[in-house]
Every structure is written in C-alpha cells, then in structure tokens.
Amino acid sequence: MTLKIEAKPATARRSGPLKGIIRIPGDKSISHRSLMFGGLAAGETRISGLLEGEDILATGRAMQAMGAVMRKEDDVWIINGVGNGCLLEPEAPLDFGNAGTGVRLTMGLVGTYGFSAIFTGDASLRSRPMGRVLDPLRLMGAQVQAEEGDRLPVTLRGPRIPRPITYRVPMASAQVKSAVLLAGLNTPGVTTVVEPVMTRDHTEKMLAGFGAELEVDTATDGVRTISLQGQGALRGQVIDVPGDPSSTAFPLVAALLTPGSDVTIENVLMNPTRTGLLTTLIEMGADIEIIDPRQAGGEDVADLRVKASDLKGVRVPAERAPSMIDEYPVLAIAAAFAEGRTVMEGVEELRVKESDRLAAVVAGLKLNGVDCEEGPDWLTVDGVPGGKGIGASASSLAVATHLDHRIAMAFTVMGLASERPVTIDDSTMIATSFPEYMDLMSGLGAVIETVDRAA
C-alpha cells in the first residue's frame, strides 16, 4: 500500500515580474500511453521527453510487473515490450499511487486477459469511482470484485474469450474511451467506441502509430465512431513527448497575472482537443503569442510567449470543457483577478477528479476573499483586478488541497499576484505531475516558500 508522506505546506507571496524562457515537462497523457504501448508492443520503443512524475512512474512499474523491460540511458527511456496479447499475470497488487489515468487505462488494457490482477492506490485514488471503466469491461466478460461504489482496491479477472462490444461513452471522458479501446486490443473481432463529444485523441493517434488497425469516422453532428480490429500486432516506436499543456497552464497564468511579466514557454503540445484554456484566456484579453507552430511526432506543438495582461470575465461554454477539464482550477484563479464575472458551465466532471475539484476551488477562493458560487455543474467567479484584498487574512488559514496536485499549484499561482500571501496545506503531491514546478517557478522569479515539518 502507498506510504503516507509528511505534508509540506507552502506559501506564495506577491512577486516581481516573472521573466525567462522555460520548457515544460512532457505531456502527462502521452507519457502514460507511451509507457503502456511501448510495454505492450513487440520490439523496442525509445521515448524522449517523458514526464518523470510519480503518476507516470507508477504506470511504468505496472507494465514492468506484467513483463515489459525498461531502462533509461541518458535522457531516453528504452522499453522492450512483450507483444500484444502477451502480458504476464502480475505477482503482486498494482499500486498506482495517485494516478487516475494510469489505473483506469491499465484496467482496460488487462481486463480482457484471462488472469487476475489487483489494482490499488493511495487514499485519494481509492476514493474515486471506477465504475465508468468497469462497466464496459463487464460487458466484455471481465469478472470484477471492487469496494462499495466500484472503488479500489479492484480485482479483475478477464474471460477466456472476451467479447467485442460497441460502446457509447455516456460522458465526455478520454479515459473511458481509451480503456475500452485498450481492452479491444486483446479481443477478437472489432471493438467500437461511439463518442458523442470529442475528447483528447492521443490514444487513437498513438495506437495507429504503433500499428493498430483502427478507423475513426466523424458524423456531421460531431459524433465520432472509433473501430479497432483486435489481436493485431503492435510494433515499437520512437516517441518525443511534447510539453504538457495542463502543466503549462500554471506558469502561463502566473505570467498573465504578475505585473511586468514576460515568459516564453517552449515546445507546448497544441493538439486541438487540449487548447480550450488558451482559447478562453485569449477571449479574456490575454497577451499570448503563438510562435513557430509545427508538427512533432504526429502532434501539433508551438512555443508560447506570455505577457502580463488585464483580463476581463467571460462565459466559458459547456462544450469547451473536454478540451480544458484539468485547467479549470487555474482558470478560476485567473478569473479571480479579471474584471467582472467569469461563468464556467458544464464542469460536473471536476467533481470526480483527484478531489471534488469544484468544491475545493470554491473553498479555496472564499478562504482567500474571492466572491464565487457553485452549482452541480457550474462555477461563477467575480474578479478583483490587481488582486486587492485577495489572500489569507491570517497566516494560519491554508487552502485544503485534498491530495490534489492541480489545486495545490493553482493556489500558489494566486499568491504571486494577490495583495496578501496564499498558503496551501501541502505541496508534496505536486510531484505526481510536475516534479520540477517549484524550481521552475523560482527560476522565473516567483516567491513560493515551503515548510518541511520533518526538518
């Protein structure tokens, strides 16, 4: 079981201009899939730019437990995979720590194998619902043992011969779509996923790159049908992982809010299914220059030059949510400094992330003097240009992060531009997705102080 780590509070204070040129660690979604597909494919896969956060490494350990061989040479990860259909039964439970993407995708991957596998994680991950992935696996023949509410620990045993299905995803979720497609890799016949609302499409792109027989059809109403021929061969690939747009969001918003800032962020993934935050911030008046748009490894990438900007409140439509679902916490921080009201609609998915992010954001904003309201699937924030009055009224008032890395980083960004400091109760979980965050922000000129209680 995951060990408990001593909490390390952090306080962010009003900073001078942020300046510099930075490169963000590799995209989290692509990093997870690179290790999974590399571990599954026959032959050698070489990965550069891999995000080496705790979530990704947990996925790597799971693939090693099922037969993949991995090593690192300089900055390149080299994987010798087992071949599609040839995963080995793990001898011990697969512990994913806090990695929701890792555990859900891996359950899909192994759910059609005729062996037993146990999945577990930390307290946060064990509280998250897994039914959305387990339900289609049950339809394919998997036997499931789970805690109440389909929560971890989960034991999966796949059928002797899995059944291909046509599955209409009931919510906008790239994880569910991907889990069903991965289950289809070891299933005879054609597995089909119907996606009413397009979500990030890294799984489809990468499966095709590894040699899977896959077709994607988009109807005139935008409904996508993805068909995968099962039990085909996958071949190792060379992958260069671009910078994570969700991690990019934190220094980007910090530069927008901190007066006098001018920051260039290199090699950012610009996949259209991931650029909702950029679209929204530009609508709010953000000075963001997209430099040298280009293709790398089948994905759109570019450099971003960001300058401090006066923002105004906007309405963010529900249909944009899938393209920026992980960025709403830091968007709420930007909205807290914008002129007028920002309305975010269709954000119910935030309630089933590493924490109930909607509730956590609202509690943190109110603690630091920002007027906001929440509903089941919406959030409104009334901004205060210049950050006057924003921040904790006492040093003992700390934002509850609920073991959620994006809540932690979002509120450190708030403190860089607010009148008073902002404190979070724990910063240790930031390492799950962005281990370099504190050093990178400090290098730009941000003032964020951590307190090591064990010292």
N, C-alpha and C positions, 0 to 999 in steps of 0.2 A: 504494500500500500504506500502511496505517496507520503513522504515525511513532511511534518509541519515545519515551516521555515519561520523564524522570528521576524515579526513585522518591522519594517523600516519606514517610519514617517518621512515626509518630505515637505518643505515649504518653498513656494515660488514667490519671488518678490519683483516689484516693478523694476524693469531693466532698461538699460540704454538701448540704442539701435542694435538690432541683430544684423550682422554682416558676414558674408562669406559664401563659399562655393562648397556644396556638400553632395554626397552620394548616399542614397537611402539603401539599407539592406534589401536583399532580394524579396520579391513578392511572396507573401505567405501562401497564398492559394497555389501558385505554380510550384513553390518549393515542396509542399506536401505531395503534390501529384508527381513531381519529378522523382522523389524517392520511391513512391509507390509503384509507378510504372517502370522505373529502372529496376526495381527489385523483382518485378514480375516478368519483364521482358527477357528473352534469351540473349546472351551475349553481354557486351559491355556498354554501360551508359556513363558518360562523363558530364558532370554538372559543375559549372562555374557560377558564381554569384548567389549560391544557395544561402537562404536565411538560416543562420545557425541558432535560432531561438529555441527555447525549451520545447515548445509545441512541435516543431519540425523534427527535432532530435528524437522525440517520443515516437513519431511515425517511423523514423529510421530504425529505431530499436525493435519495433513491432515487425518490420519487414525482415530484419536480421533473425528474429526469433522464428520466422517461417521459411528460412533457408537462404535469403539473399546475403551476399558477401559484400561488405562496404569498407572502403578505406579512403583516407584523404592524403593527397600528395600536393604540397604547397597549398594553393587556394582551390584546387579541383577535387571534387568528390568523385570517386570511381566505384561503380556498382556492377557486380556480376550477378545477373538475375537468374531466376530458377526456370523461366519459361512459363507461358500461360498454361494454367491448369495444373501446375506442379508445386504449388505451395505446400509446405510441410505443416503438420499439426503442431502448434506451439506447446512446449512442455510446461509453461507457467502462464498465469494470467498476463494479459497485455495491458500494461498500465500507461494510460495516455496523459496523466497529469491533468492539465487544464485544456487539452487540445480537443475542442469540439469537432473541428473539421477532420482531424486525424482519426478520431474514434468512429465517426459516422461513415466516412468513406471506407475505412478498413472493415467495418462491419459489412458494408455492401460487398467489398472485394471477397471476403471469406465466407459470406453467408450461403453460397451455393457449393461449398466444398463439403464432402462427406466426412467431416471430422468435427470435433468440439473445440471451441475457443471461448475463453472467458475475457471479457472486456471490463476494465475498471478505470478509475481516475481519482482526482482529488475531490475535496468536499464540494467545490463549485460544480465540477463536471458531473458528479453523482446526483446533483440536484436538478440537472437539465433533462428535459423529456427526449426520449429516443424513439418514441412510437412512430414518428413520421418516417423513419428509416426502417424500423422493424416491420411495419405493416406490409409494405411491398415484399419484403423478404419472406414473410409468412405466406404470401400468395405464391411465391416461387418454390415453397416447400420447406423452408427452414423451420426448425423447432426452436422456440425461444423460451428461455427462463429469465425473468427480469424482476427487479424490485417493483413495488407498487407504483403505478403510473408509468410503466415501461422505462424505469430509470436504472442506472448502473448500480451494482455490477450486473452484467448481462452475459448469459451463456448461450451461444449459438451452436446449433448442430445442423449442418446442411443436409439436404436429401441425397439419396444415392443418385438419382437423376433429377436435376432441377427443372422446373417448368418455365419456359419463356412466357412473358406477360406483356400486355400493353397497359401502361400505367399513366394515368393522367395526374400530374402533380397537383395536389389540392391547394398548395400555397406557392408563392414565389420563393423557391429555395434551390440554390445551386447544389447544396449538399444532398438533398433528396434525389434530384435528377442524377447527380453523379453516382450516388450509391446504387441506384437501380442499374445504370449503365455498367458499373463495375461488376455487379452481380451477374450481368449478362455475359461478361467475358468468359465465364466458365459454364455457361448454359447452352445446350444445343438449340439450334434454331435462331430466330430473330427476336430480340428483346426491344420493345419500343417504348419510348417516353414521350408523352404529349405535354408540352409546356405552354400553358395559356399566356404567361408573361415571361418574356425572355430574361434570364439571369446570366451571370458571368459564364462564359462559354469555354473556359480553359480546358475542361475535361474533354469536350468534343474535339477541340483543336489538337490537344496533345495525344489523344487516342489515335487520331488519324495520322499524326506524325510518327507514332510508334508502329504503325502498320495495320491498325484495326480496320475492318471493313465496316464503314459507318456512313450513313446518309442523313442529311438534315434538310427538311423541307419546311418552308415558311409560307403559310397561307396569307391571303390578302388581309385577313383580320389580325395578323401578327402571331397567330398560334403556330408554334414550332413542333414538328414531329421528328424525333431523332430515332433512327433504327440502327441497331447494332447486330451484326452477324456474330454469333457466339463461337467459342472454341477455335478462333483463328490464331495465327502466330503473331507475336509481338517481338520486335527487334530493338536492341539497344540503340540509343541516340546520343548526340552531343547537344547539350542544353546550356544556354546562357540565360540566367534568370534576371529579368529586368527589375528595377526598383519598385517596391510595394506602394501603390497609391494610397492605401489606407494608413500606412506609416508616414508617408509623405505629408498627409493632412496636418500633422501636429506642428512641425516646423513651418509649414506653409501658412497656417492660420496664425501662428505666433508672429511671423514676419508681417502679416497684414495688420495685426493689432498693435504692435510695438512701434511707436513713432520713430521715423527716420530709418527704418529697416530696409535692407536691400539684400536679398538672399537668392542665390541660384541653386536649384536642385537638379542634379544631372540624372539622366537615364531612367526616367519615370515611365512606368507602364501606362499606356494611353488607350488600352482596349476600351471600345465604346460602352461596354457593359460595366465599366468601373469609373467613369468620369462624371458621375452625377454631381459630386461635390464641386468640381471645377466649374461646371455649368452654373450651379447655384451661386457660388461666390462671385463669379463674373456678373451675374444678374444683380448681385448686391452692390456692385461697384468696385470689386477687387481689381487691382492693377497686377494682372498675371499675364506675362508674355510667354507664349509657347514657341520655343526655339528649336530649330532643326528636327522637325518631325520626321521619323524614319521607321523602317521595319527592322526588327531583330528577332530571329528565331520564330518567325510567323506572327509576331505580335507588334502592335504599334507602340513606339516609345518616343519620348521627346525630353528636352530639358525645359525647366520652368524657371523664369525669373520673376520674383515676387517682391513687390514694394509695399510699404505701409500705405494703407488706404482708409478712406472714410466710407464705411459701409451703411447701407440702408436695409430695412426689413423687407422681406419678400414672402410670398406664398410659395411653398415647395409642394408640388402636386404629388399625389399618392403614387402615380405611375413612375415617378423617378426613384422611388425608394429602393428597388432592387439594385440599382446602379450605385448606391451610396449607403447601404444599410449600416455598414460599420463606421461610417463617418458622422452619423448624427450627433454623437456626444460632442465632438469638437465643433460641429456646425452650431450647436446650441451655445457654445462658448463664443463663437463669432457673433451670433445673434445678440448676445448679452451686451455687446459693445456697439451694435448697429443702431442707427436712428430709426425709431418706430418699432413696429411689431413684426416678428417673423412667425409664420404659421407653417408647421410641418404636419403633413397629412399622411395617412396610410403607413404608420410606423409601428403597428402592432407586433411585428417581428422582433422589435427591440426587447420585448418582454421575455423572450426565451433565449437570450444570448448568455454570455458568461455570468451575467446577473440580469435582473429586470432593469435593463439599461434606462428605460423611460423613467421609472421611479427613482433610480439612482441619480440621474441627471437633474430631475426636478428637485430632489432633496439637496443636492449639492449647490444648485443655483440659489435656492431660497436661503440656505445657510450663509451664502455669501452676498445676500442683499439684492438678488435679481428677481424681478416680478415675472412669474411664469405660471402656466396652468397646464394640466394634462388631462386627457381623456383616454378611453380604451385604446385608441389608435391615432391620437394626435397630441401635439405639443405646441404651445404658444410661448414665445419669449419676448418681453418688452425690453428693448435695449437702452443702454445709457452711454451715449458717445463719450469717449475719453475715460470711461471706467470710473467716474466719480461716485464714491460711496460703495463701490464693489470691493469685496474682500471680507475676511472674517473680522468681526468686531472684537474678538478675543483670540489669543494665540492657541487657546485650548480647543477651539472649535475646528475640528478636522472633518473633511469630506470622507464619508464612508465609501470605500472603493469596492467592497464586496468581492475581493479577489479578481477584479476585472481590470485588465491592463489598459483598456481604452478609456475607462472612467478615470483612472489614475493619470494618464498622460493629458487628457482633456483639461483637467483642473489645474495641472501645472502650467498649462498654456494660459489659463485665465489669470493666474497670479503674476505673469510677466507684464501685464498691461493694466491691472486693477490698482485702485488707489491704496488698498491695504493688502497685505500678504494673503495668500491662499495656501492652506495646509491640507495634505491628504494623509489618511491614516496609515497607508502602506504603499511602498513603491516597489517592493520586491517582485511582484508579478509582471512588471513591465518587461522583464527578461523573456517572458513567454513569446513575445512577438518582435521586440525591438531592444535587444540587449545593449546596443550602443547609444540608446536615447540620451541618457544623462550627459555622457561625454560629448556627444554631438551638439546638444543644445548649449552646453557650457562653452564649447569652441566658437559658437556664434555670438556669445556674449550674454546668454541667459543666466539669471541668478536663481538657481534651484539648489537648496541645501537639504541634504539627507541627514537623518539622525540614526545612528546604529545603536540600538538599545543593548546589544550584546557587548559593546565596547566598554 
